[in-house]
Amino acid sequence: MWIVIDGLQTDNMSVETILERARNCNRFKSRKNKKSALLQKKLNSLCTSYNNGERTVSEFLDSIGSCIRLHKVQ
């Protein structure tokens, strides 16, 4: 009899833990990387201006190069 009660209590604790995690997940939002979001916005803007014919290929590539840093692999 005690084994059944112990099993039910363990199961109940597991369910309560899962529910609490689900509640906390809705309460706390994940952080967004501001630098990545800003870079993505700039790149989207550059692509849009190139597609609309506002920039030449040379201007587009120069702008992309100034936004992105290239690192040497050692």
N, C-alpha and C positions, 0 to 999 in steps of 0.2 A: 504494500500500500504506500509506504514512504517513497519508494522508487518512482511511483507514478506521480506523486505530489512534487517531488524534486524535479522530475522531467517537465511538468507543467510550469513550474516556477522558472526554470531555465528558459523554456520556450517564451514565456511571457516577457522576461528580461530582454531577450533577443528582439522581440517585436517592438518593445518600447524603445530600444536603442535605435532601431531602423527608423521608427517614426520621428524620434528626436533629431536624427541626422537630416531627415527630409524637411523638418520644420526649420532647422538652422540653415539649410541650403537656400531656402527662399529668403531668409532674412539677410544673409551676407552675400553680396555680389562680388564676383571676382574682379581683381584689379586689371585695368587695361594699361598697356604700355603706351604712354603718351608719345614717346619718341617714334615708335613704330607706326602709331596712328597718324602722326603728323607726316612722316615720310610717305606713307601710303596715300595720303591726301594729295601731297605734292606730285607724286608720280601719276596719279589718276588725272590731275589737272594738266600735267604735261602731255599725257597721251591724248586727252581730249583736245587740247590746243593743236597738237600735230594732226589729229584726224580731221579737224575742222579747216586745216590749211593755214592756220595762223603762224605756224613755224615751219622752217625748212628742216630737212633731215639733219643738216649740220647743227643748226640751233637746238634741235631736239636732243641730239647726242651730247652736245656741250652741256645742256641743262641737266640731263640724266647724270653725266659724269660729275657735276658739281654736287648733286644730291647723294650720290653713293660713294662710299670710300672703298677702295680696293686694297686688300691686305695681301702681302706676299705670303705664300705658304712655305714654311721653312722645314 
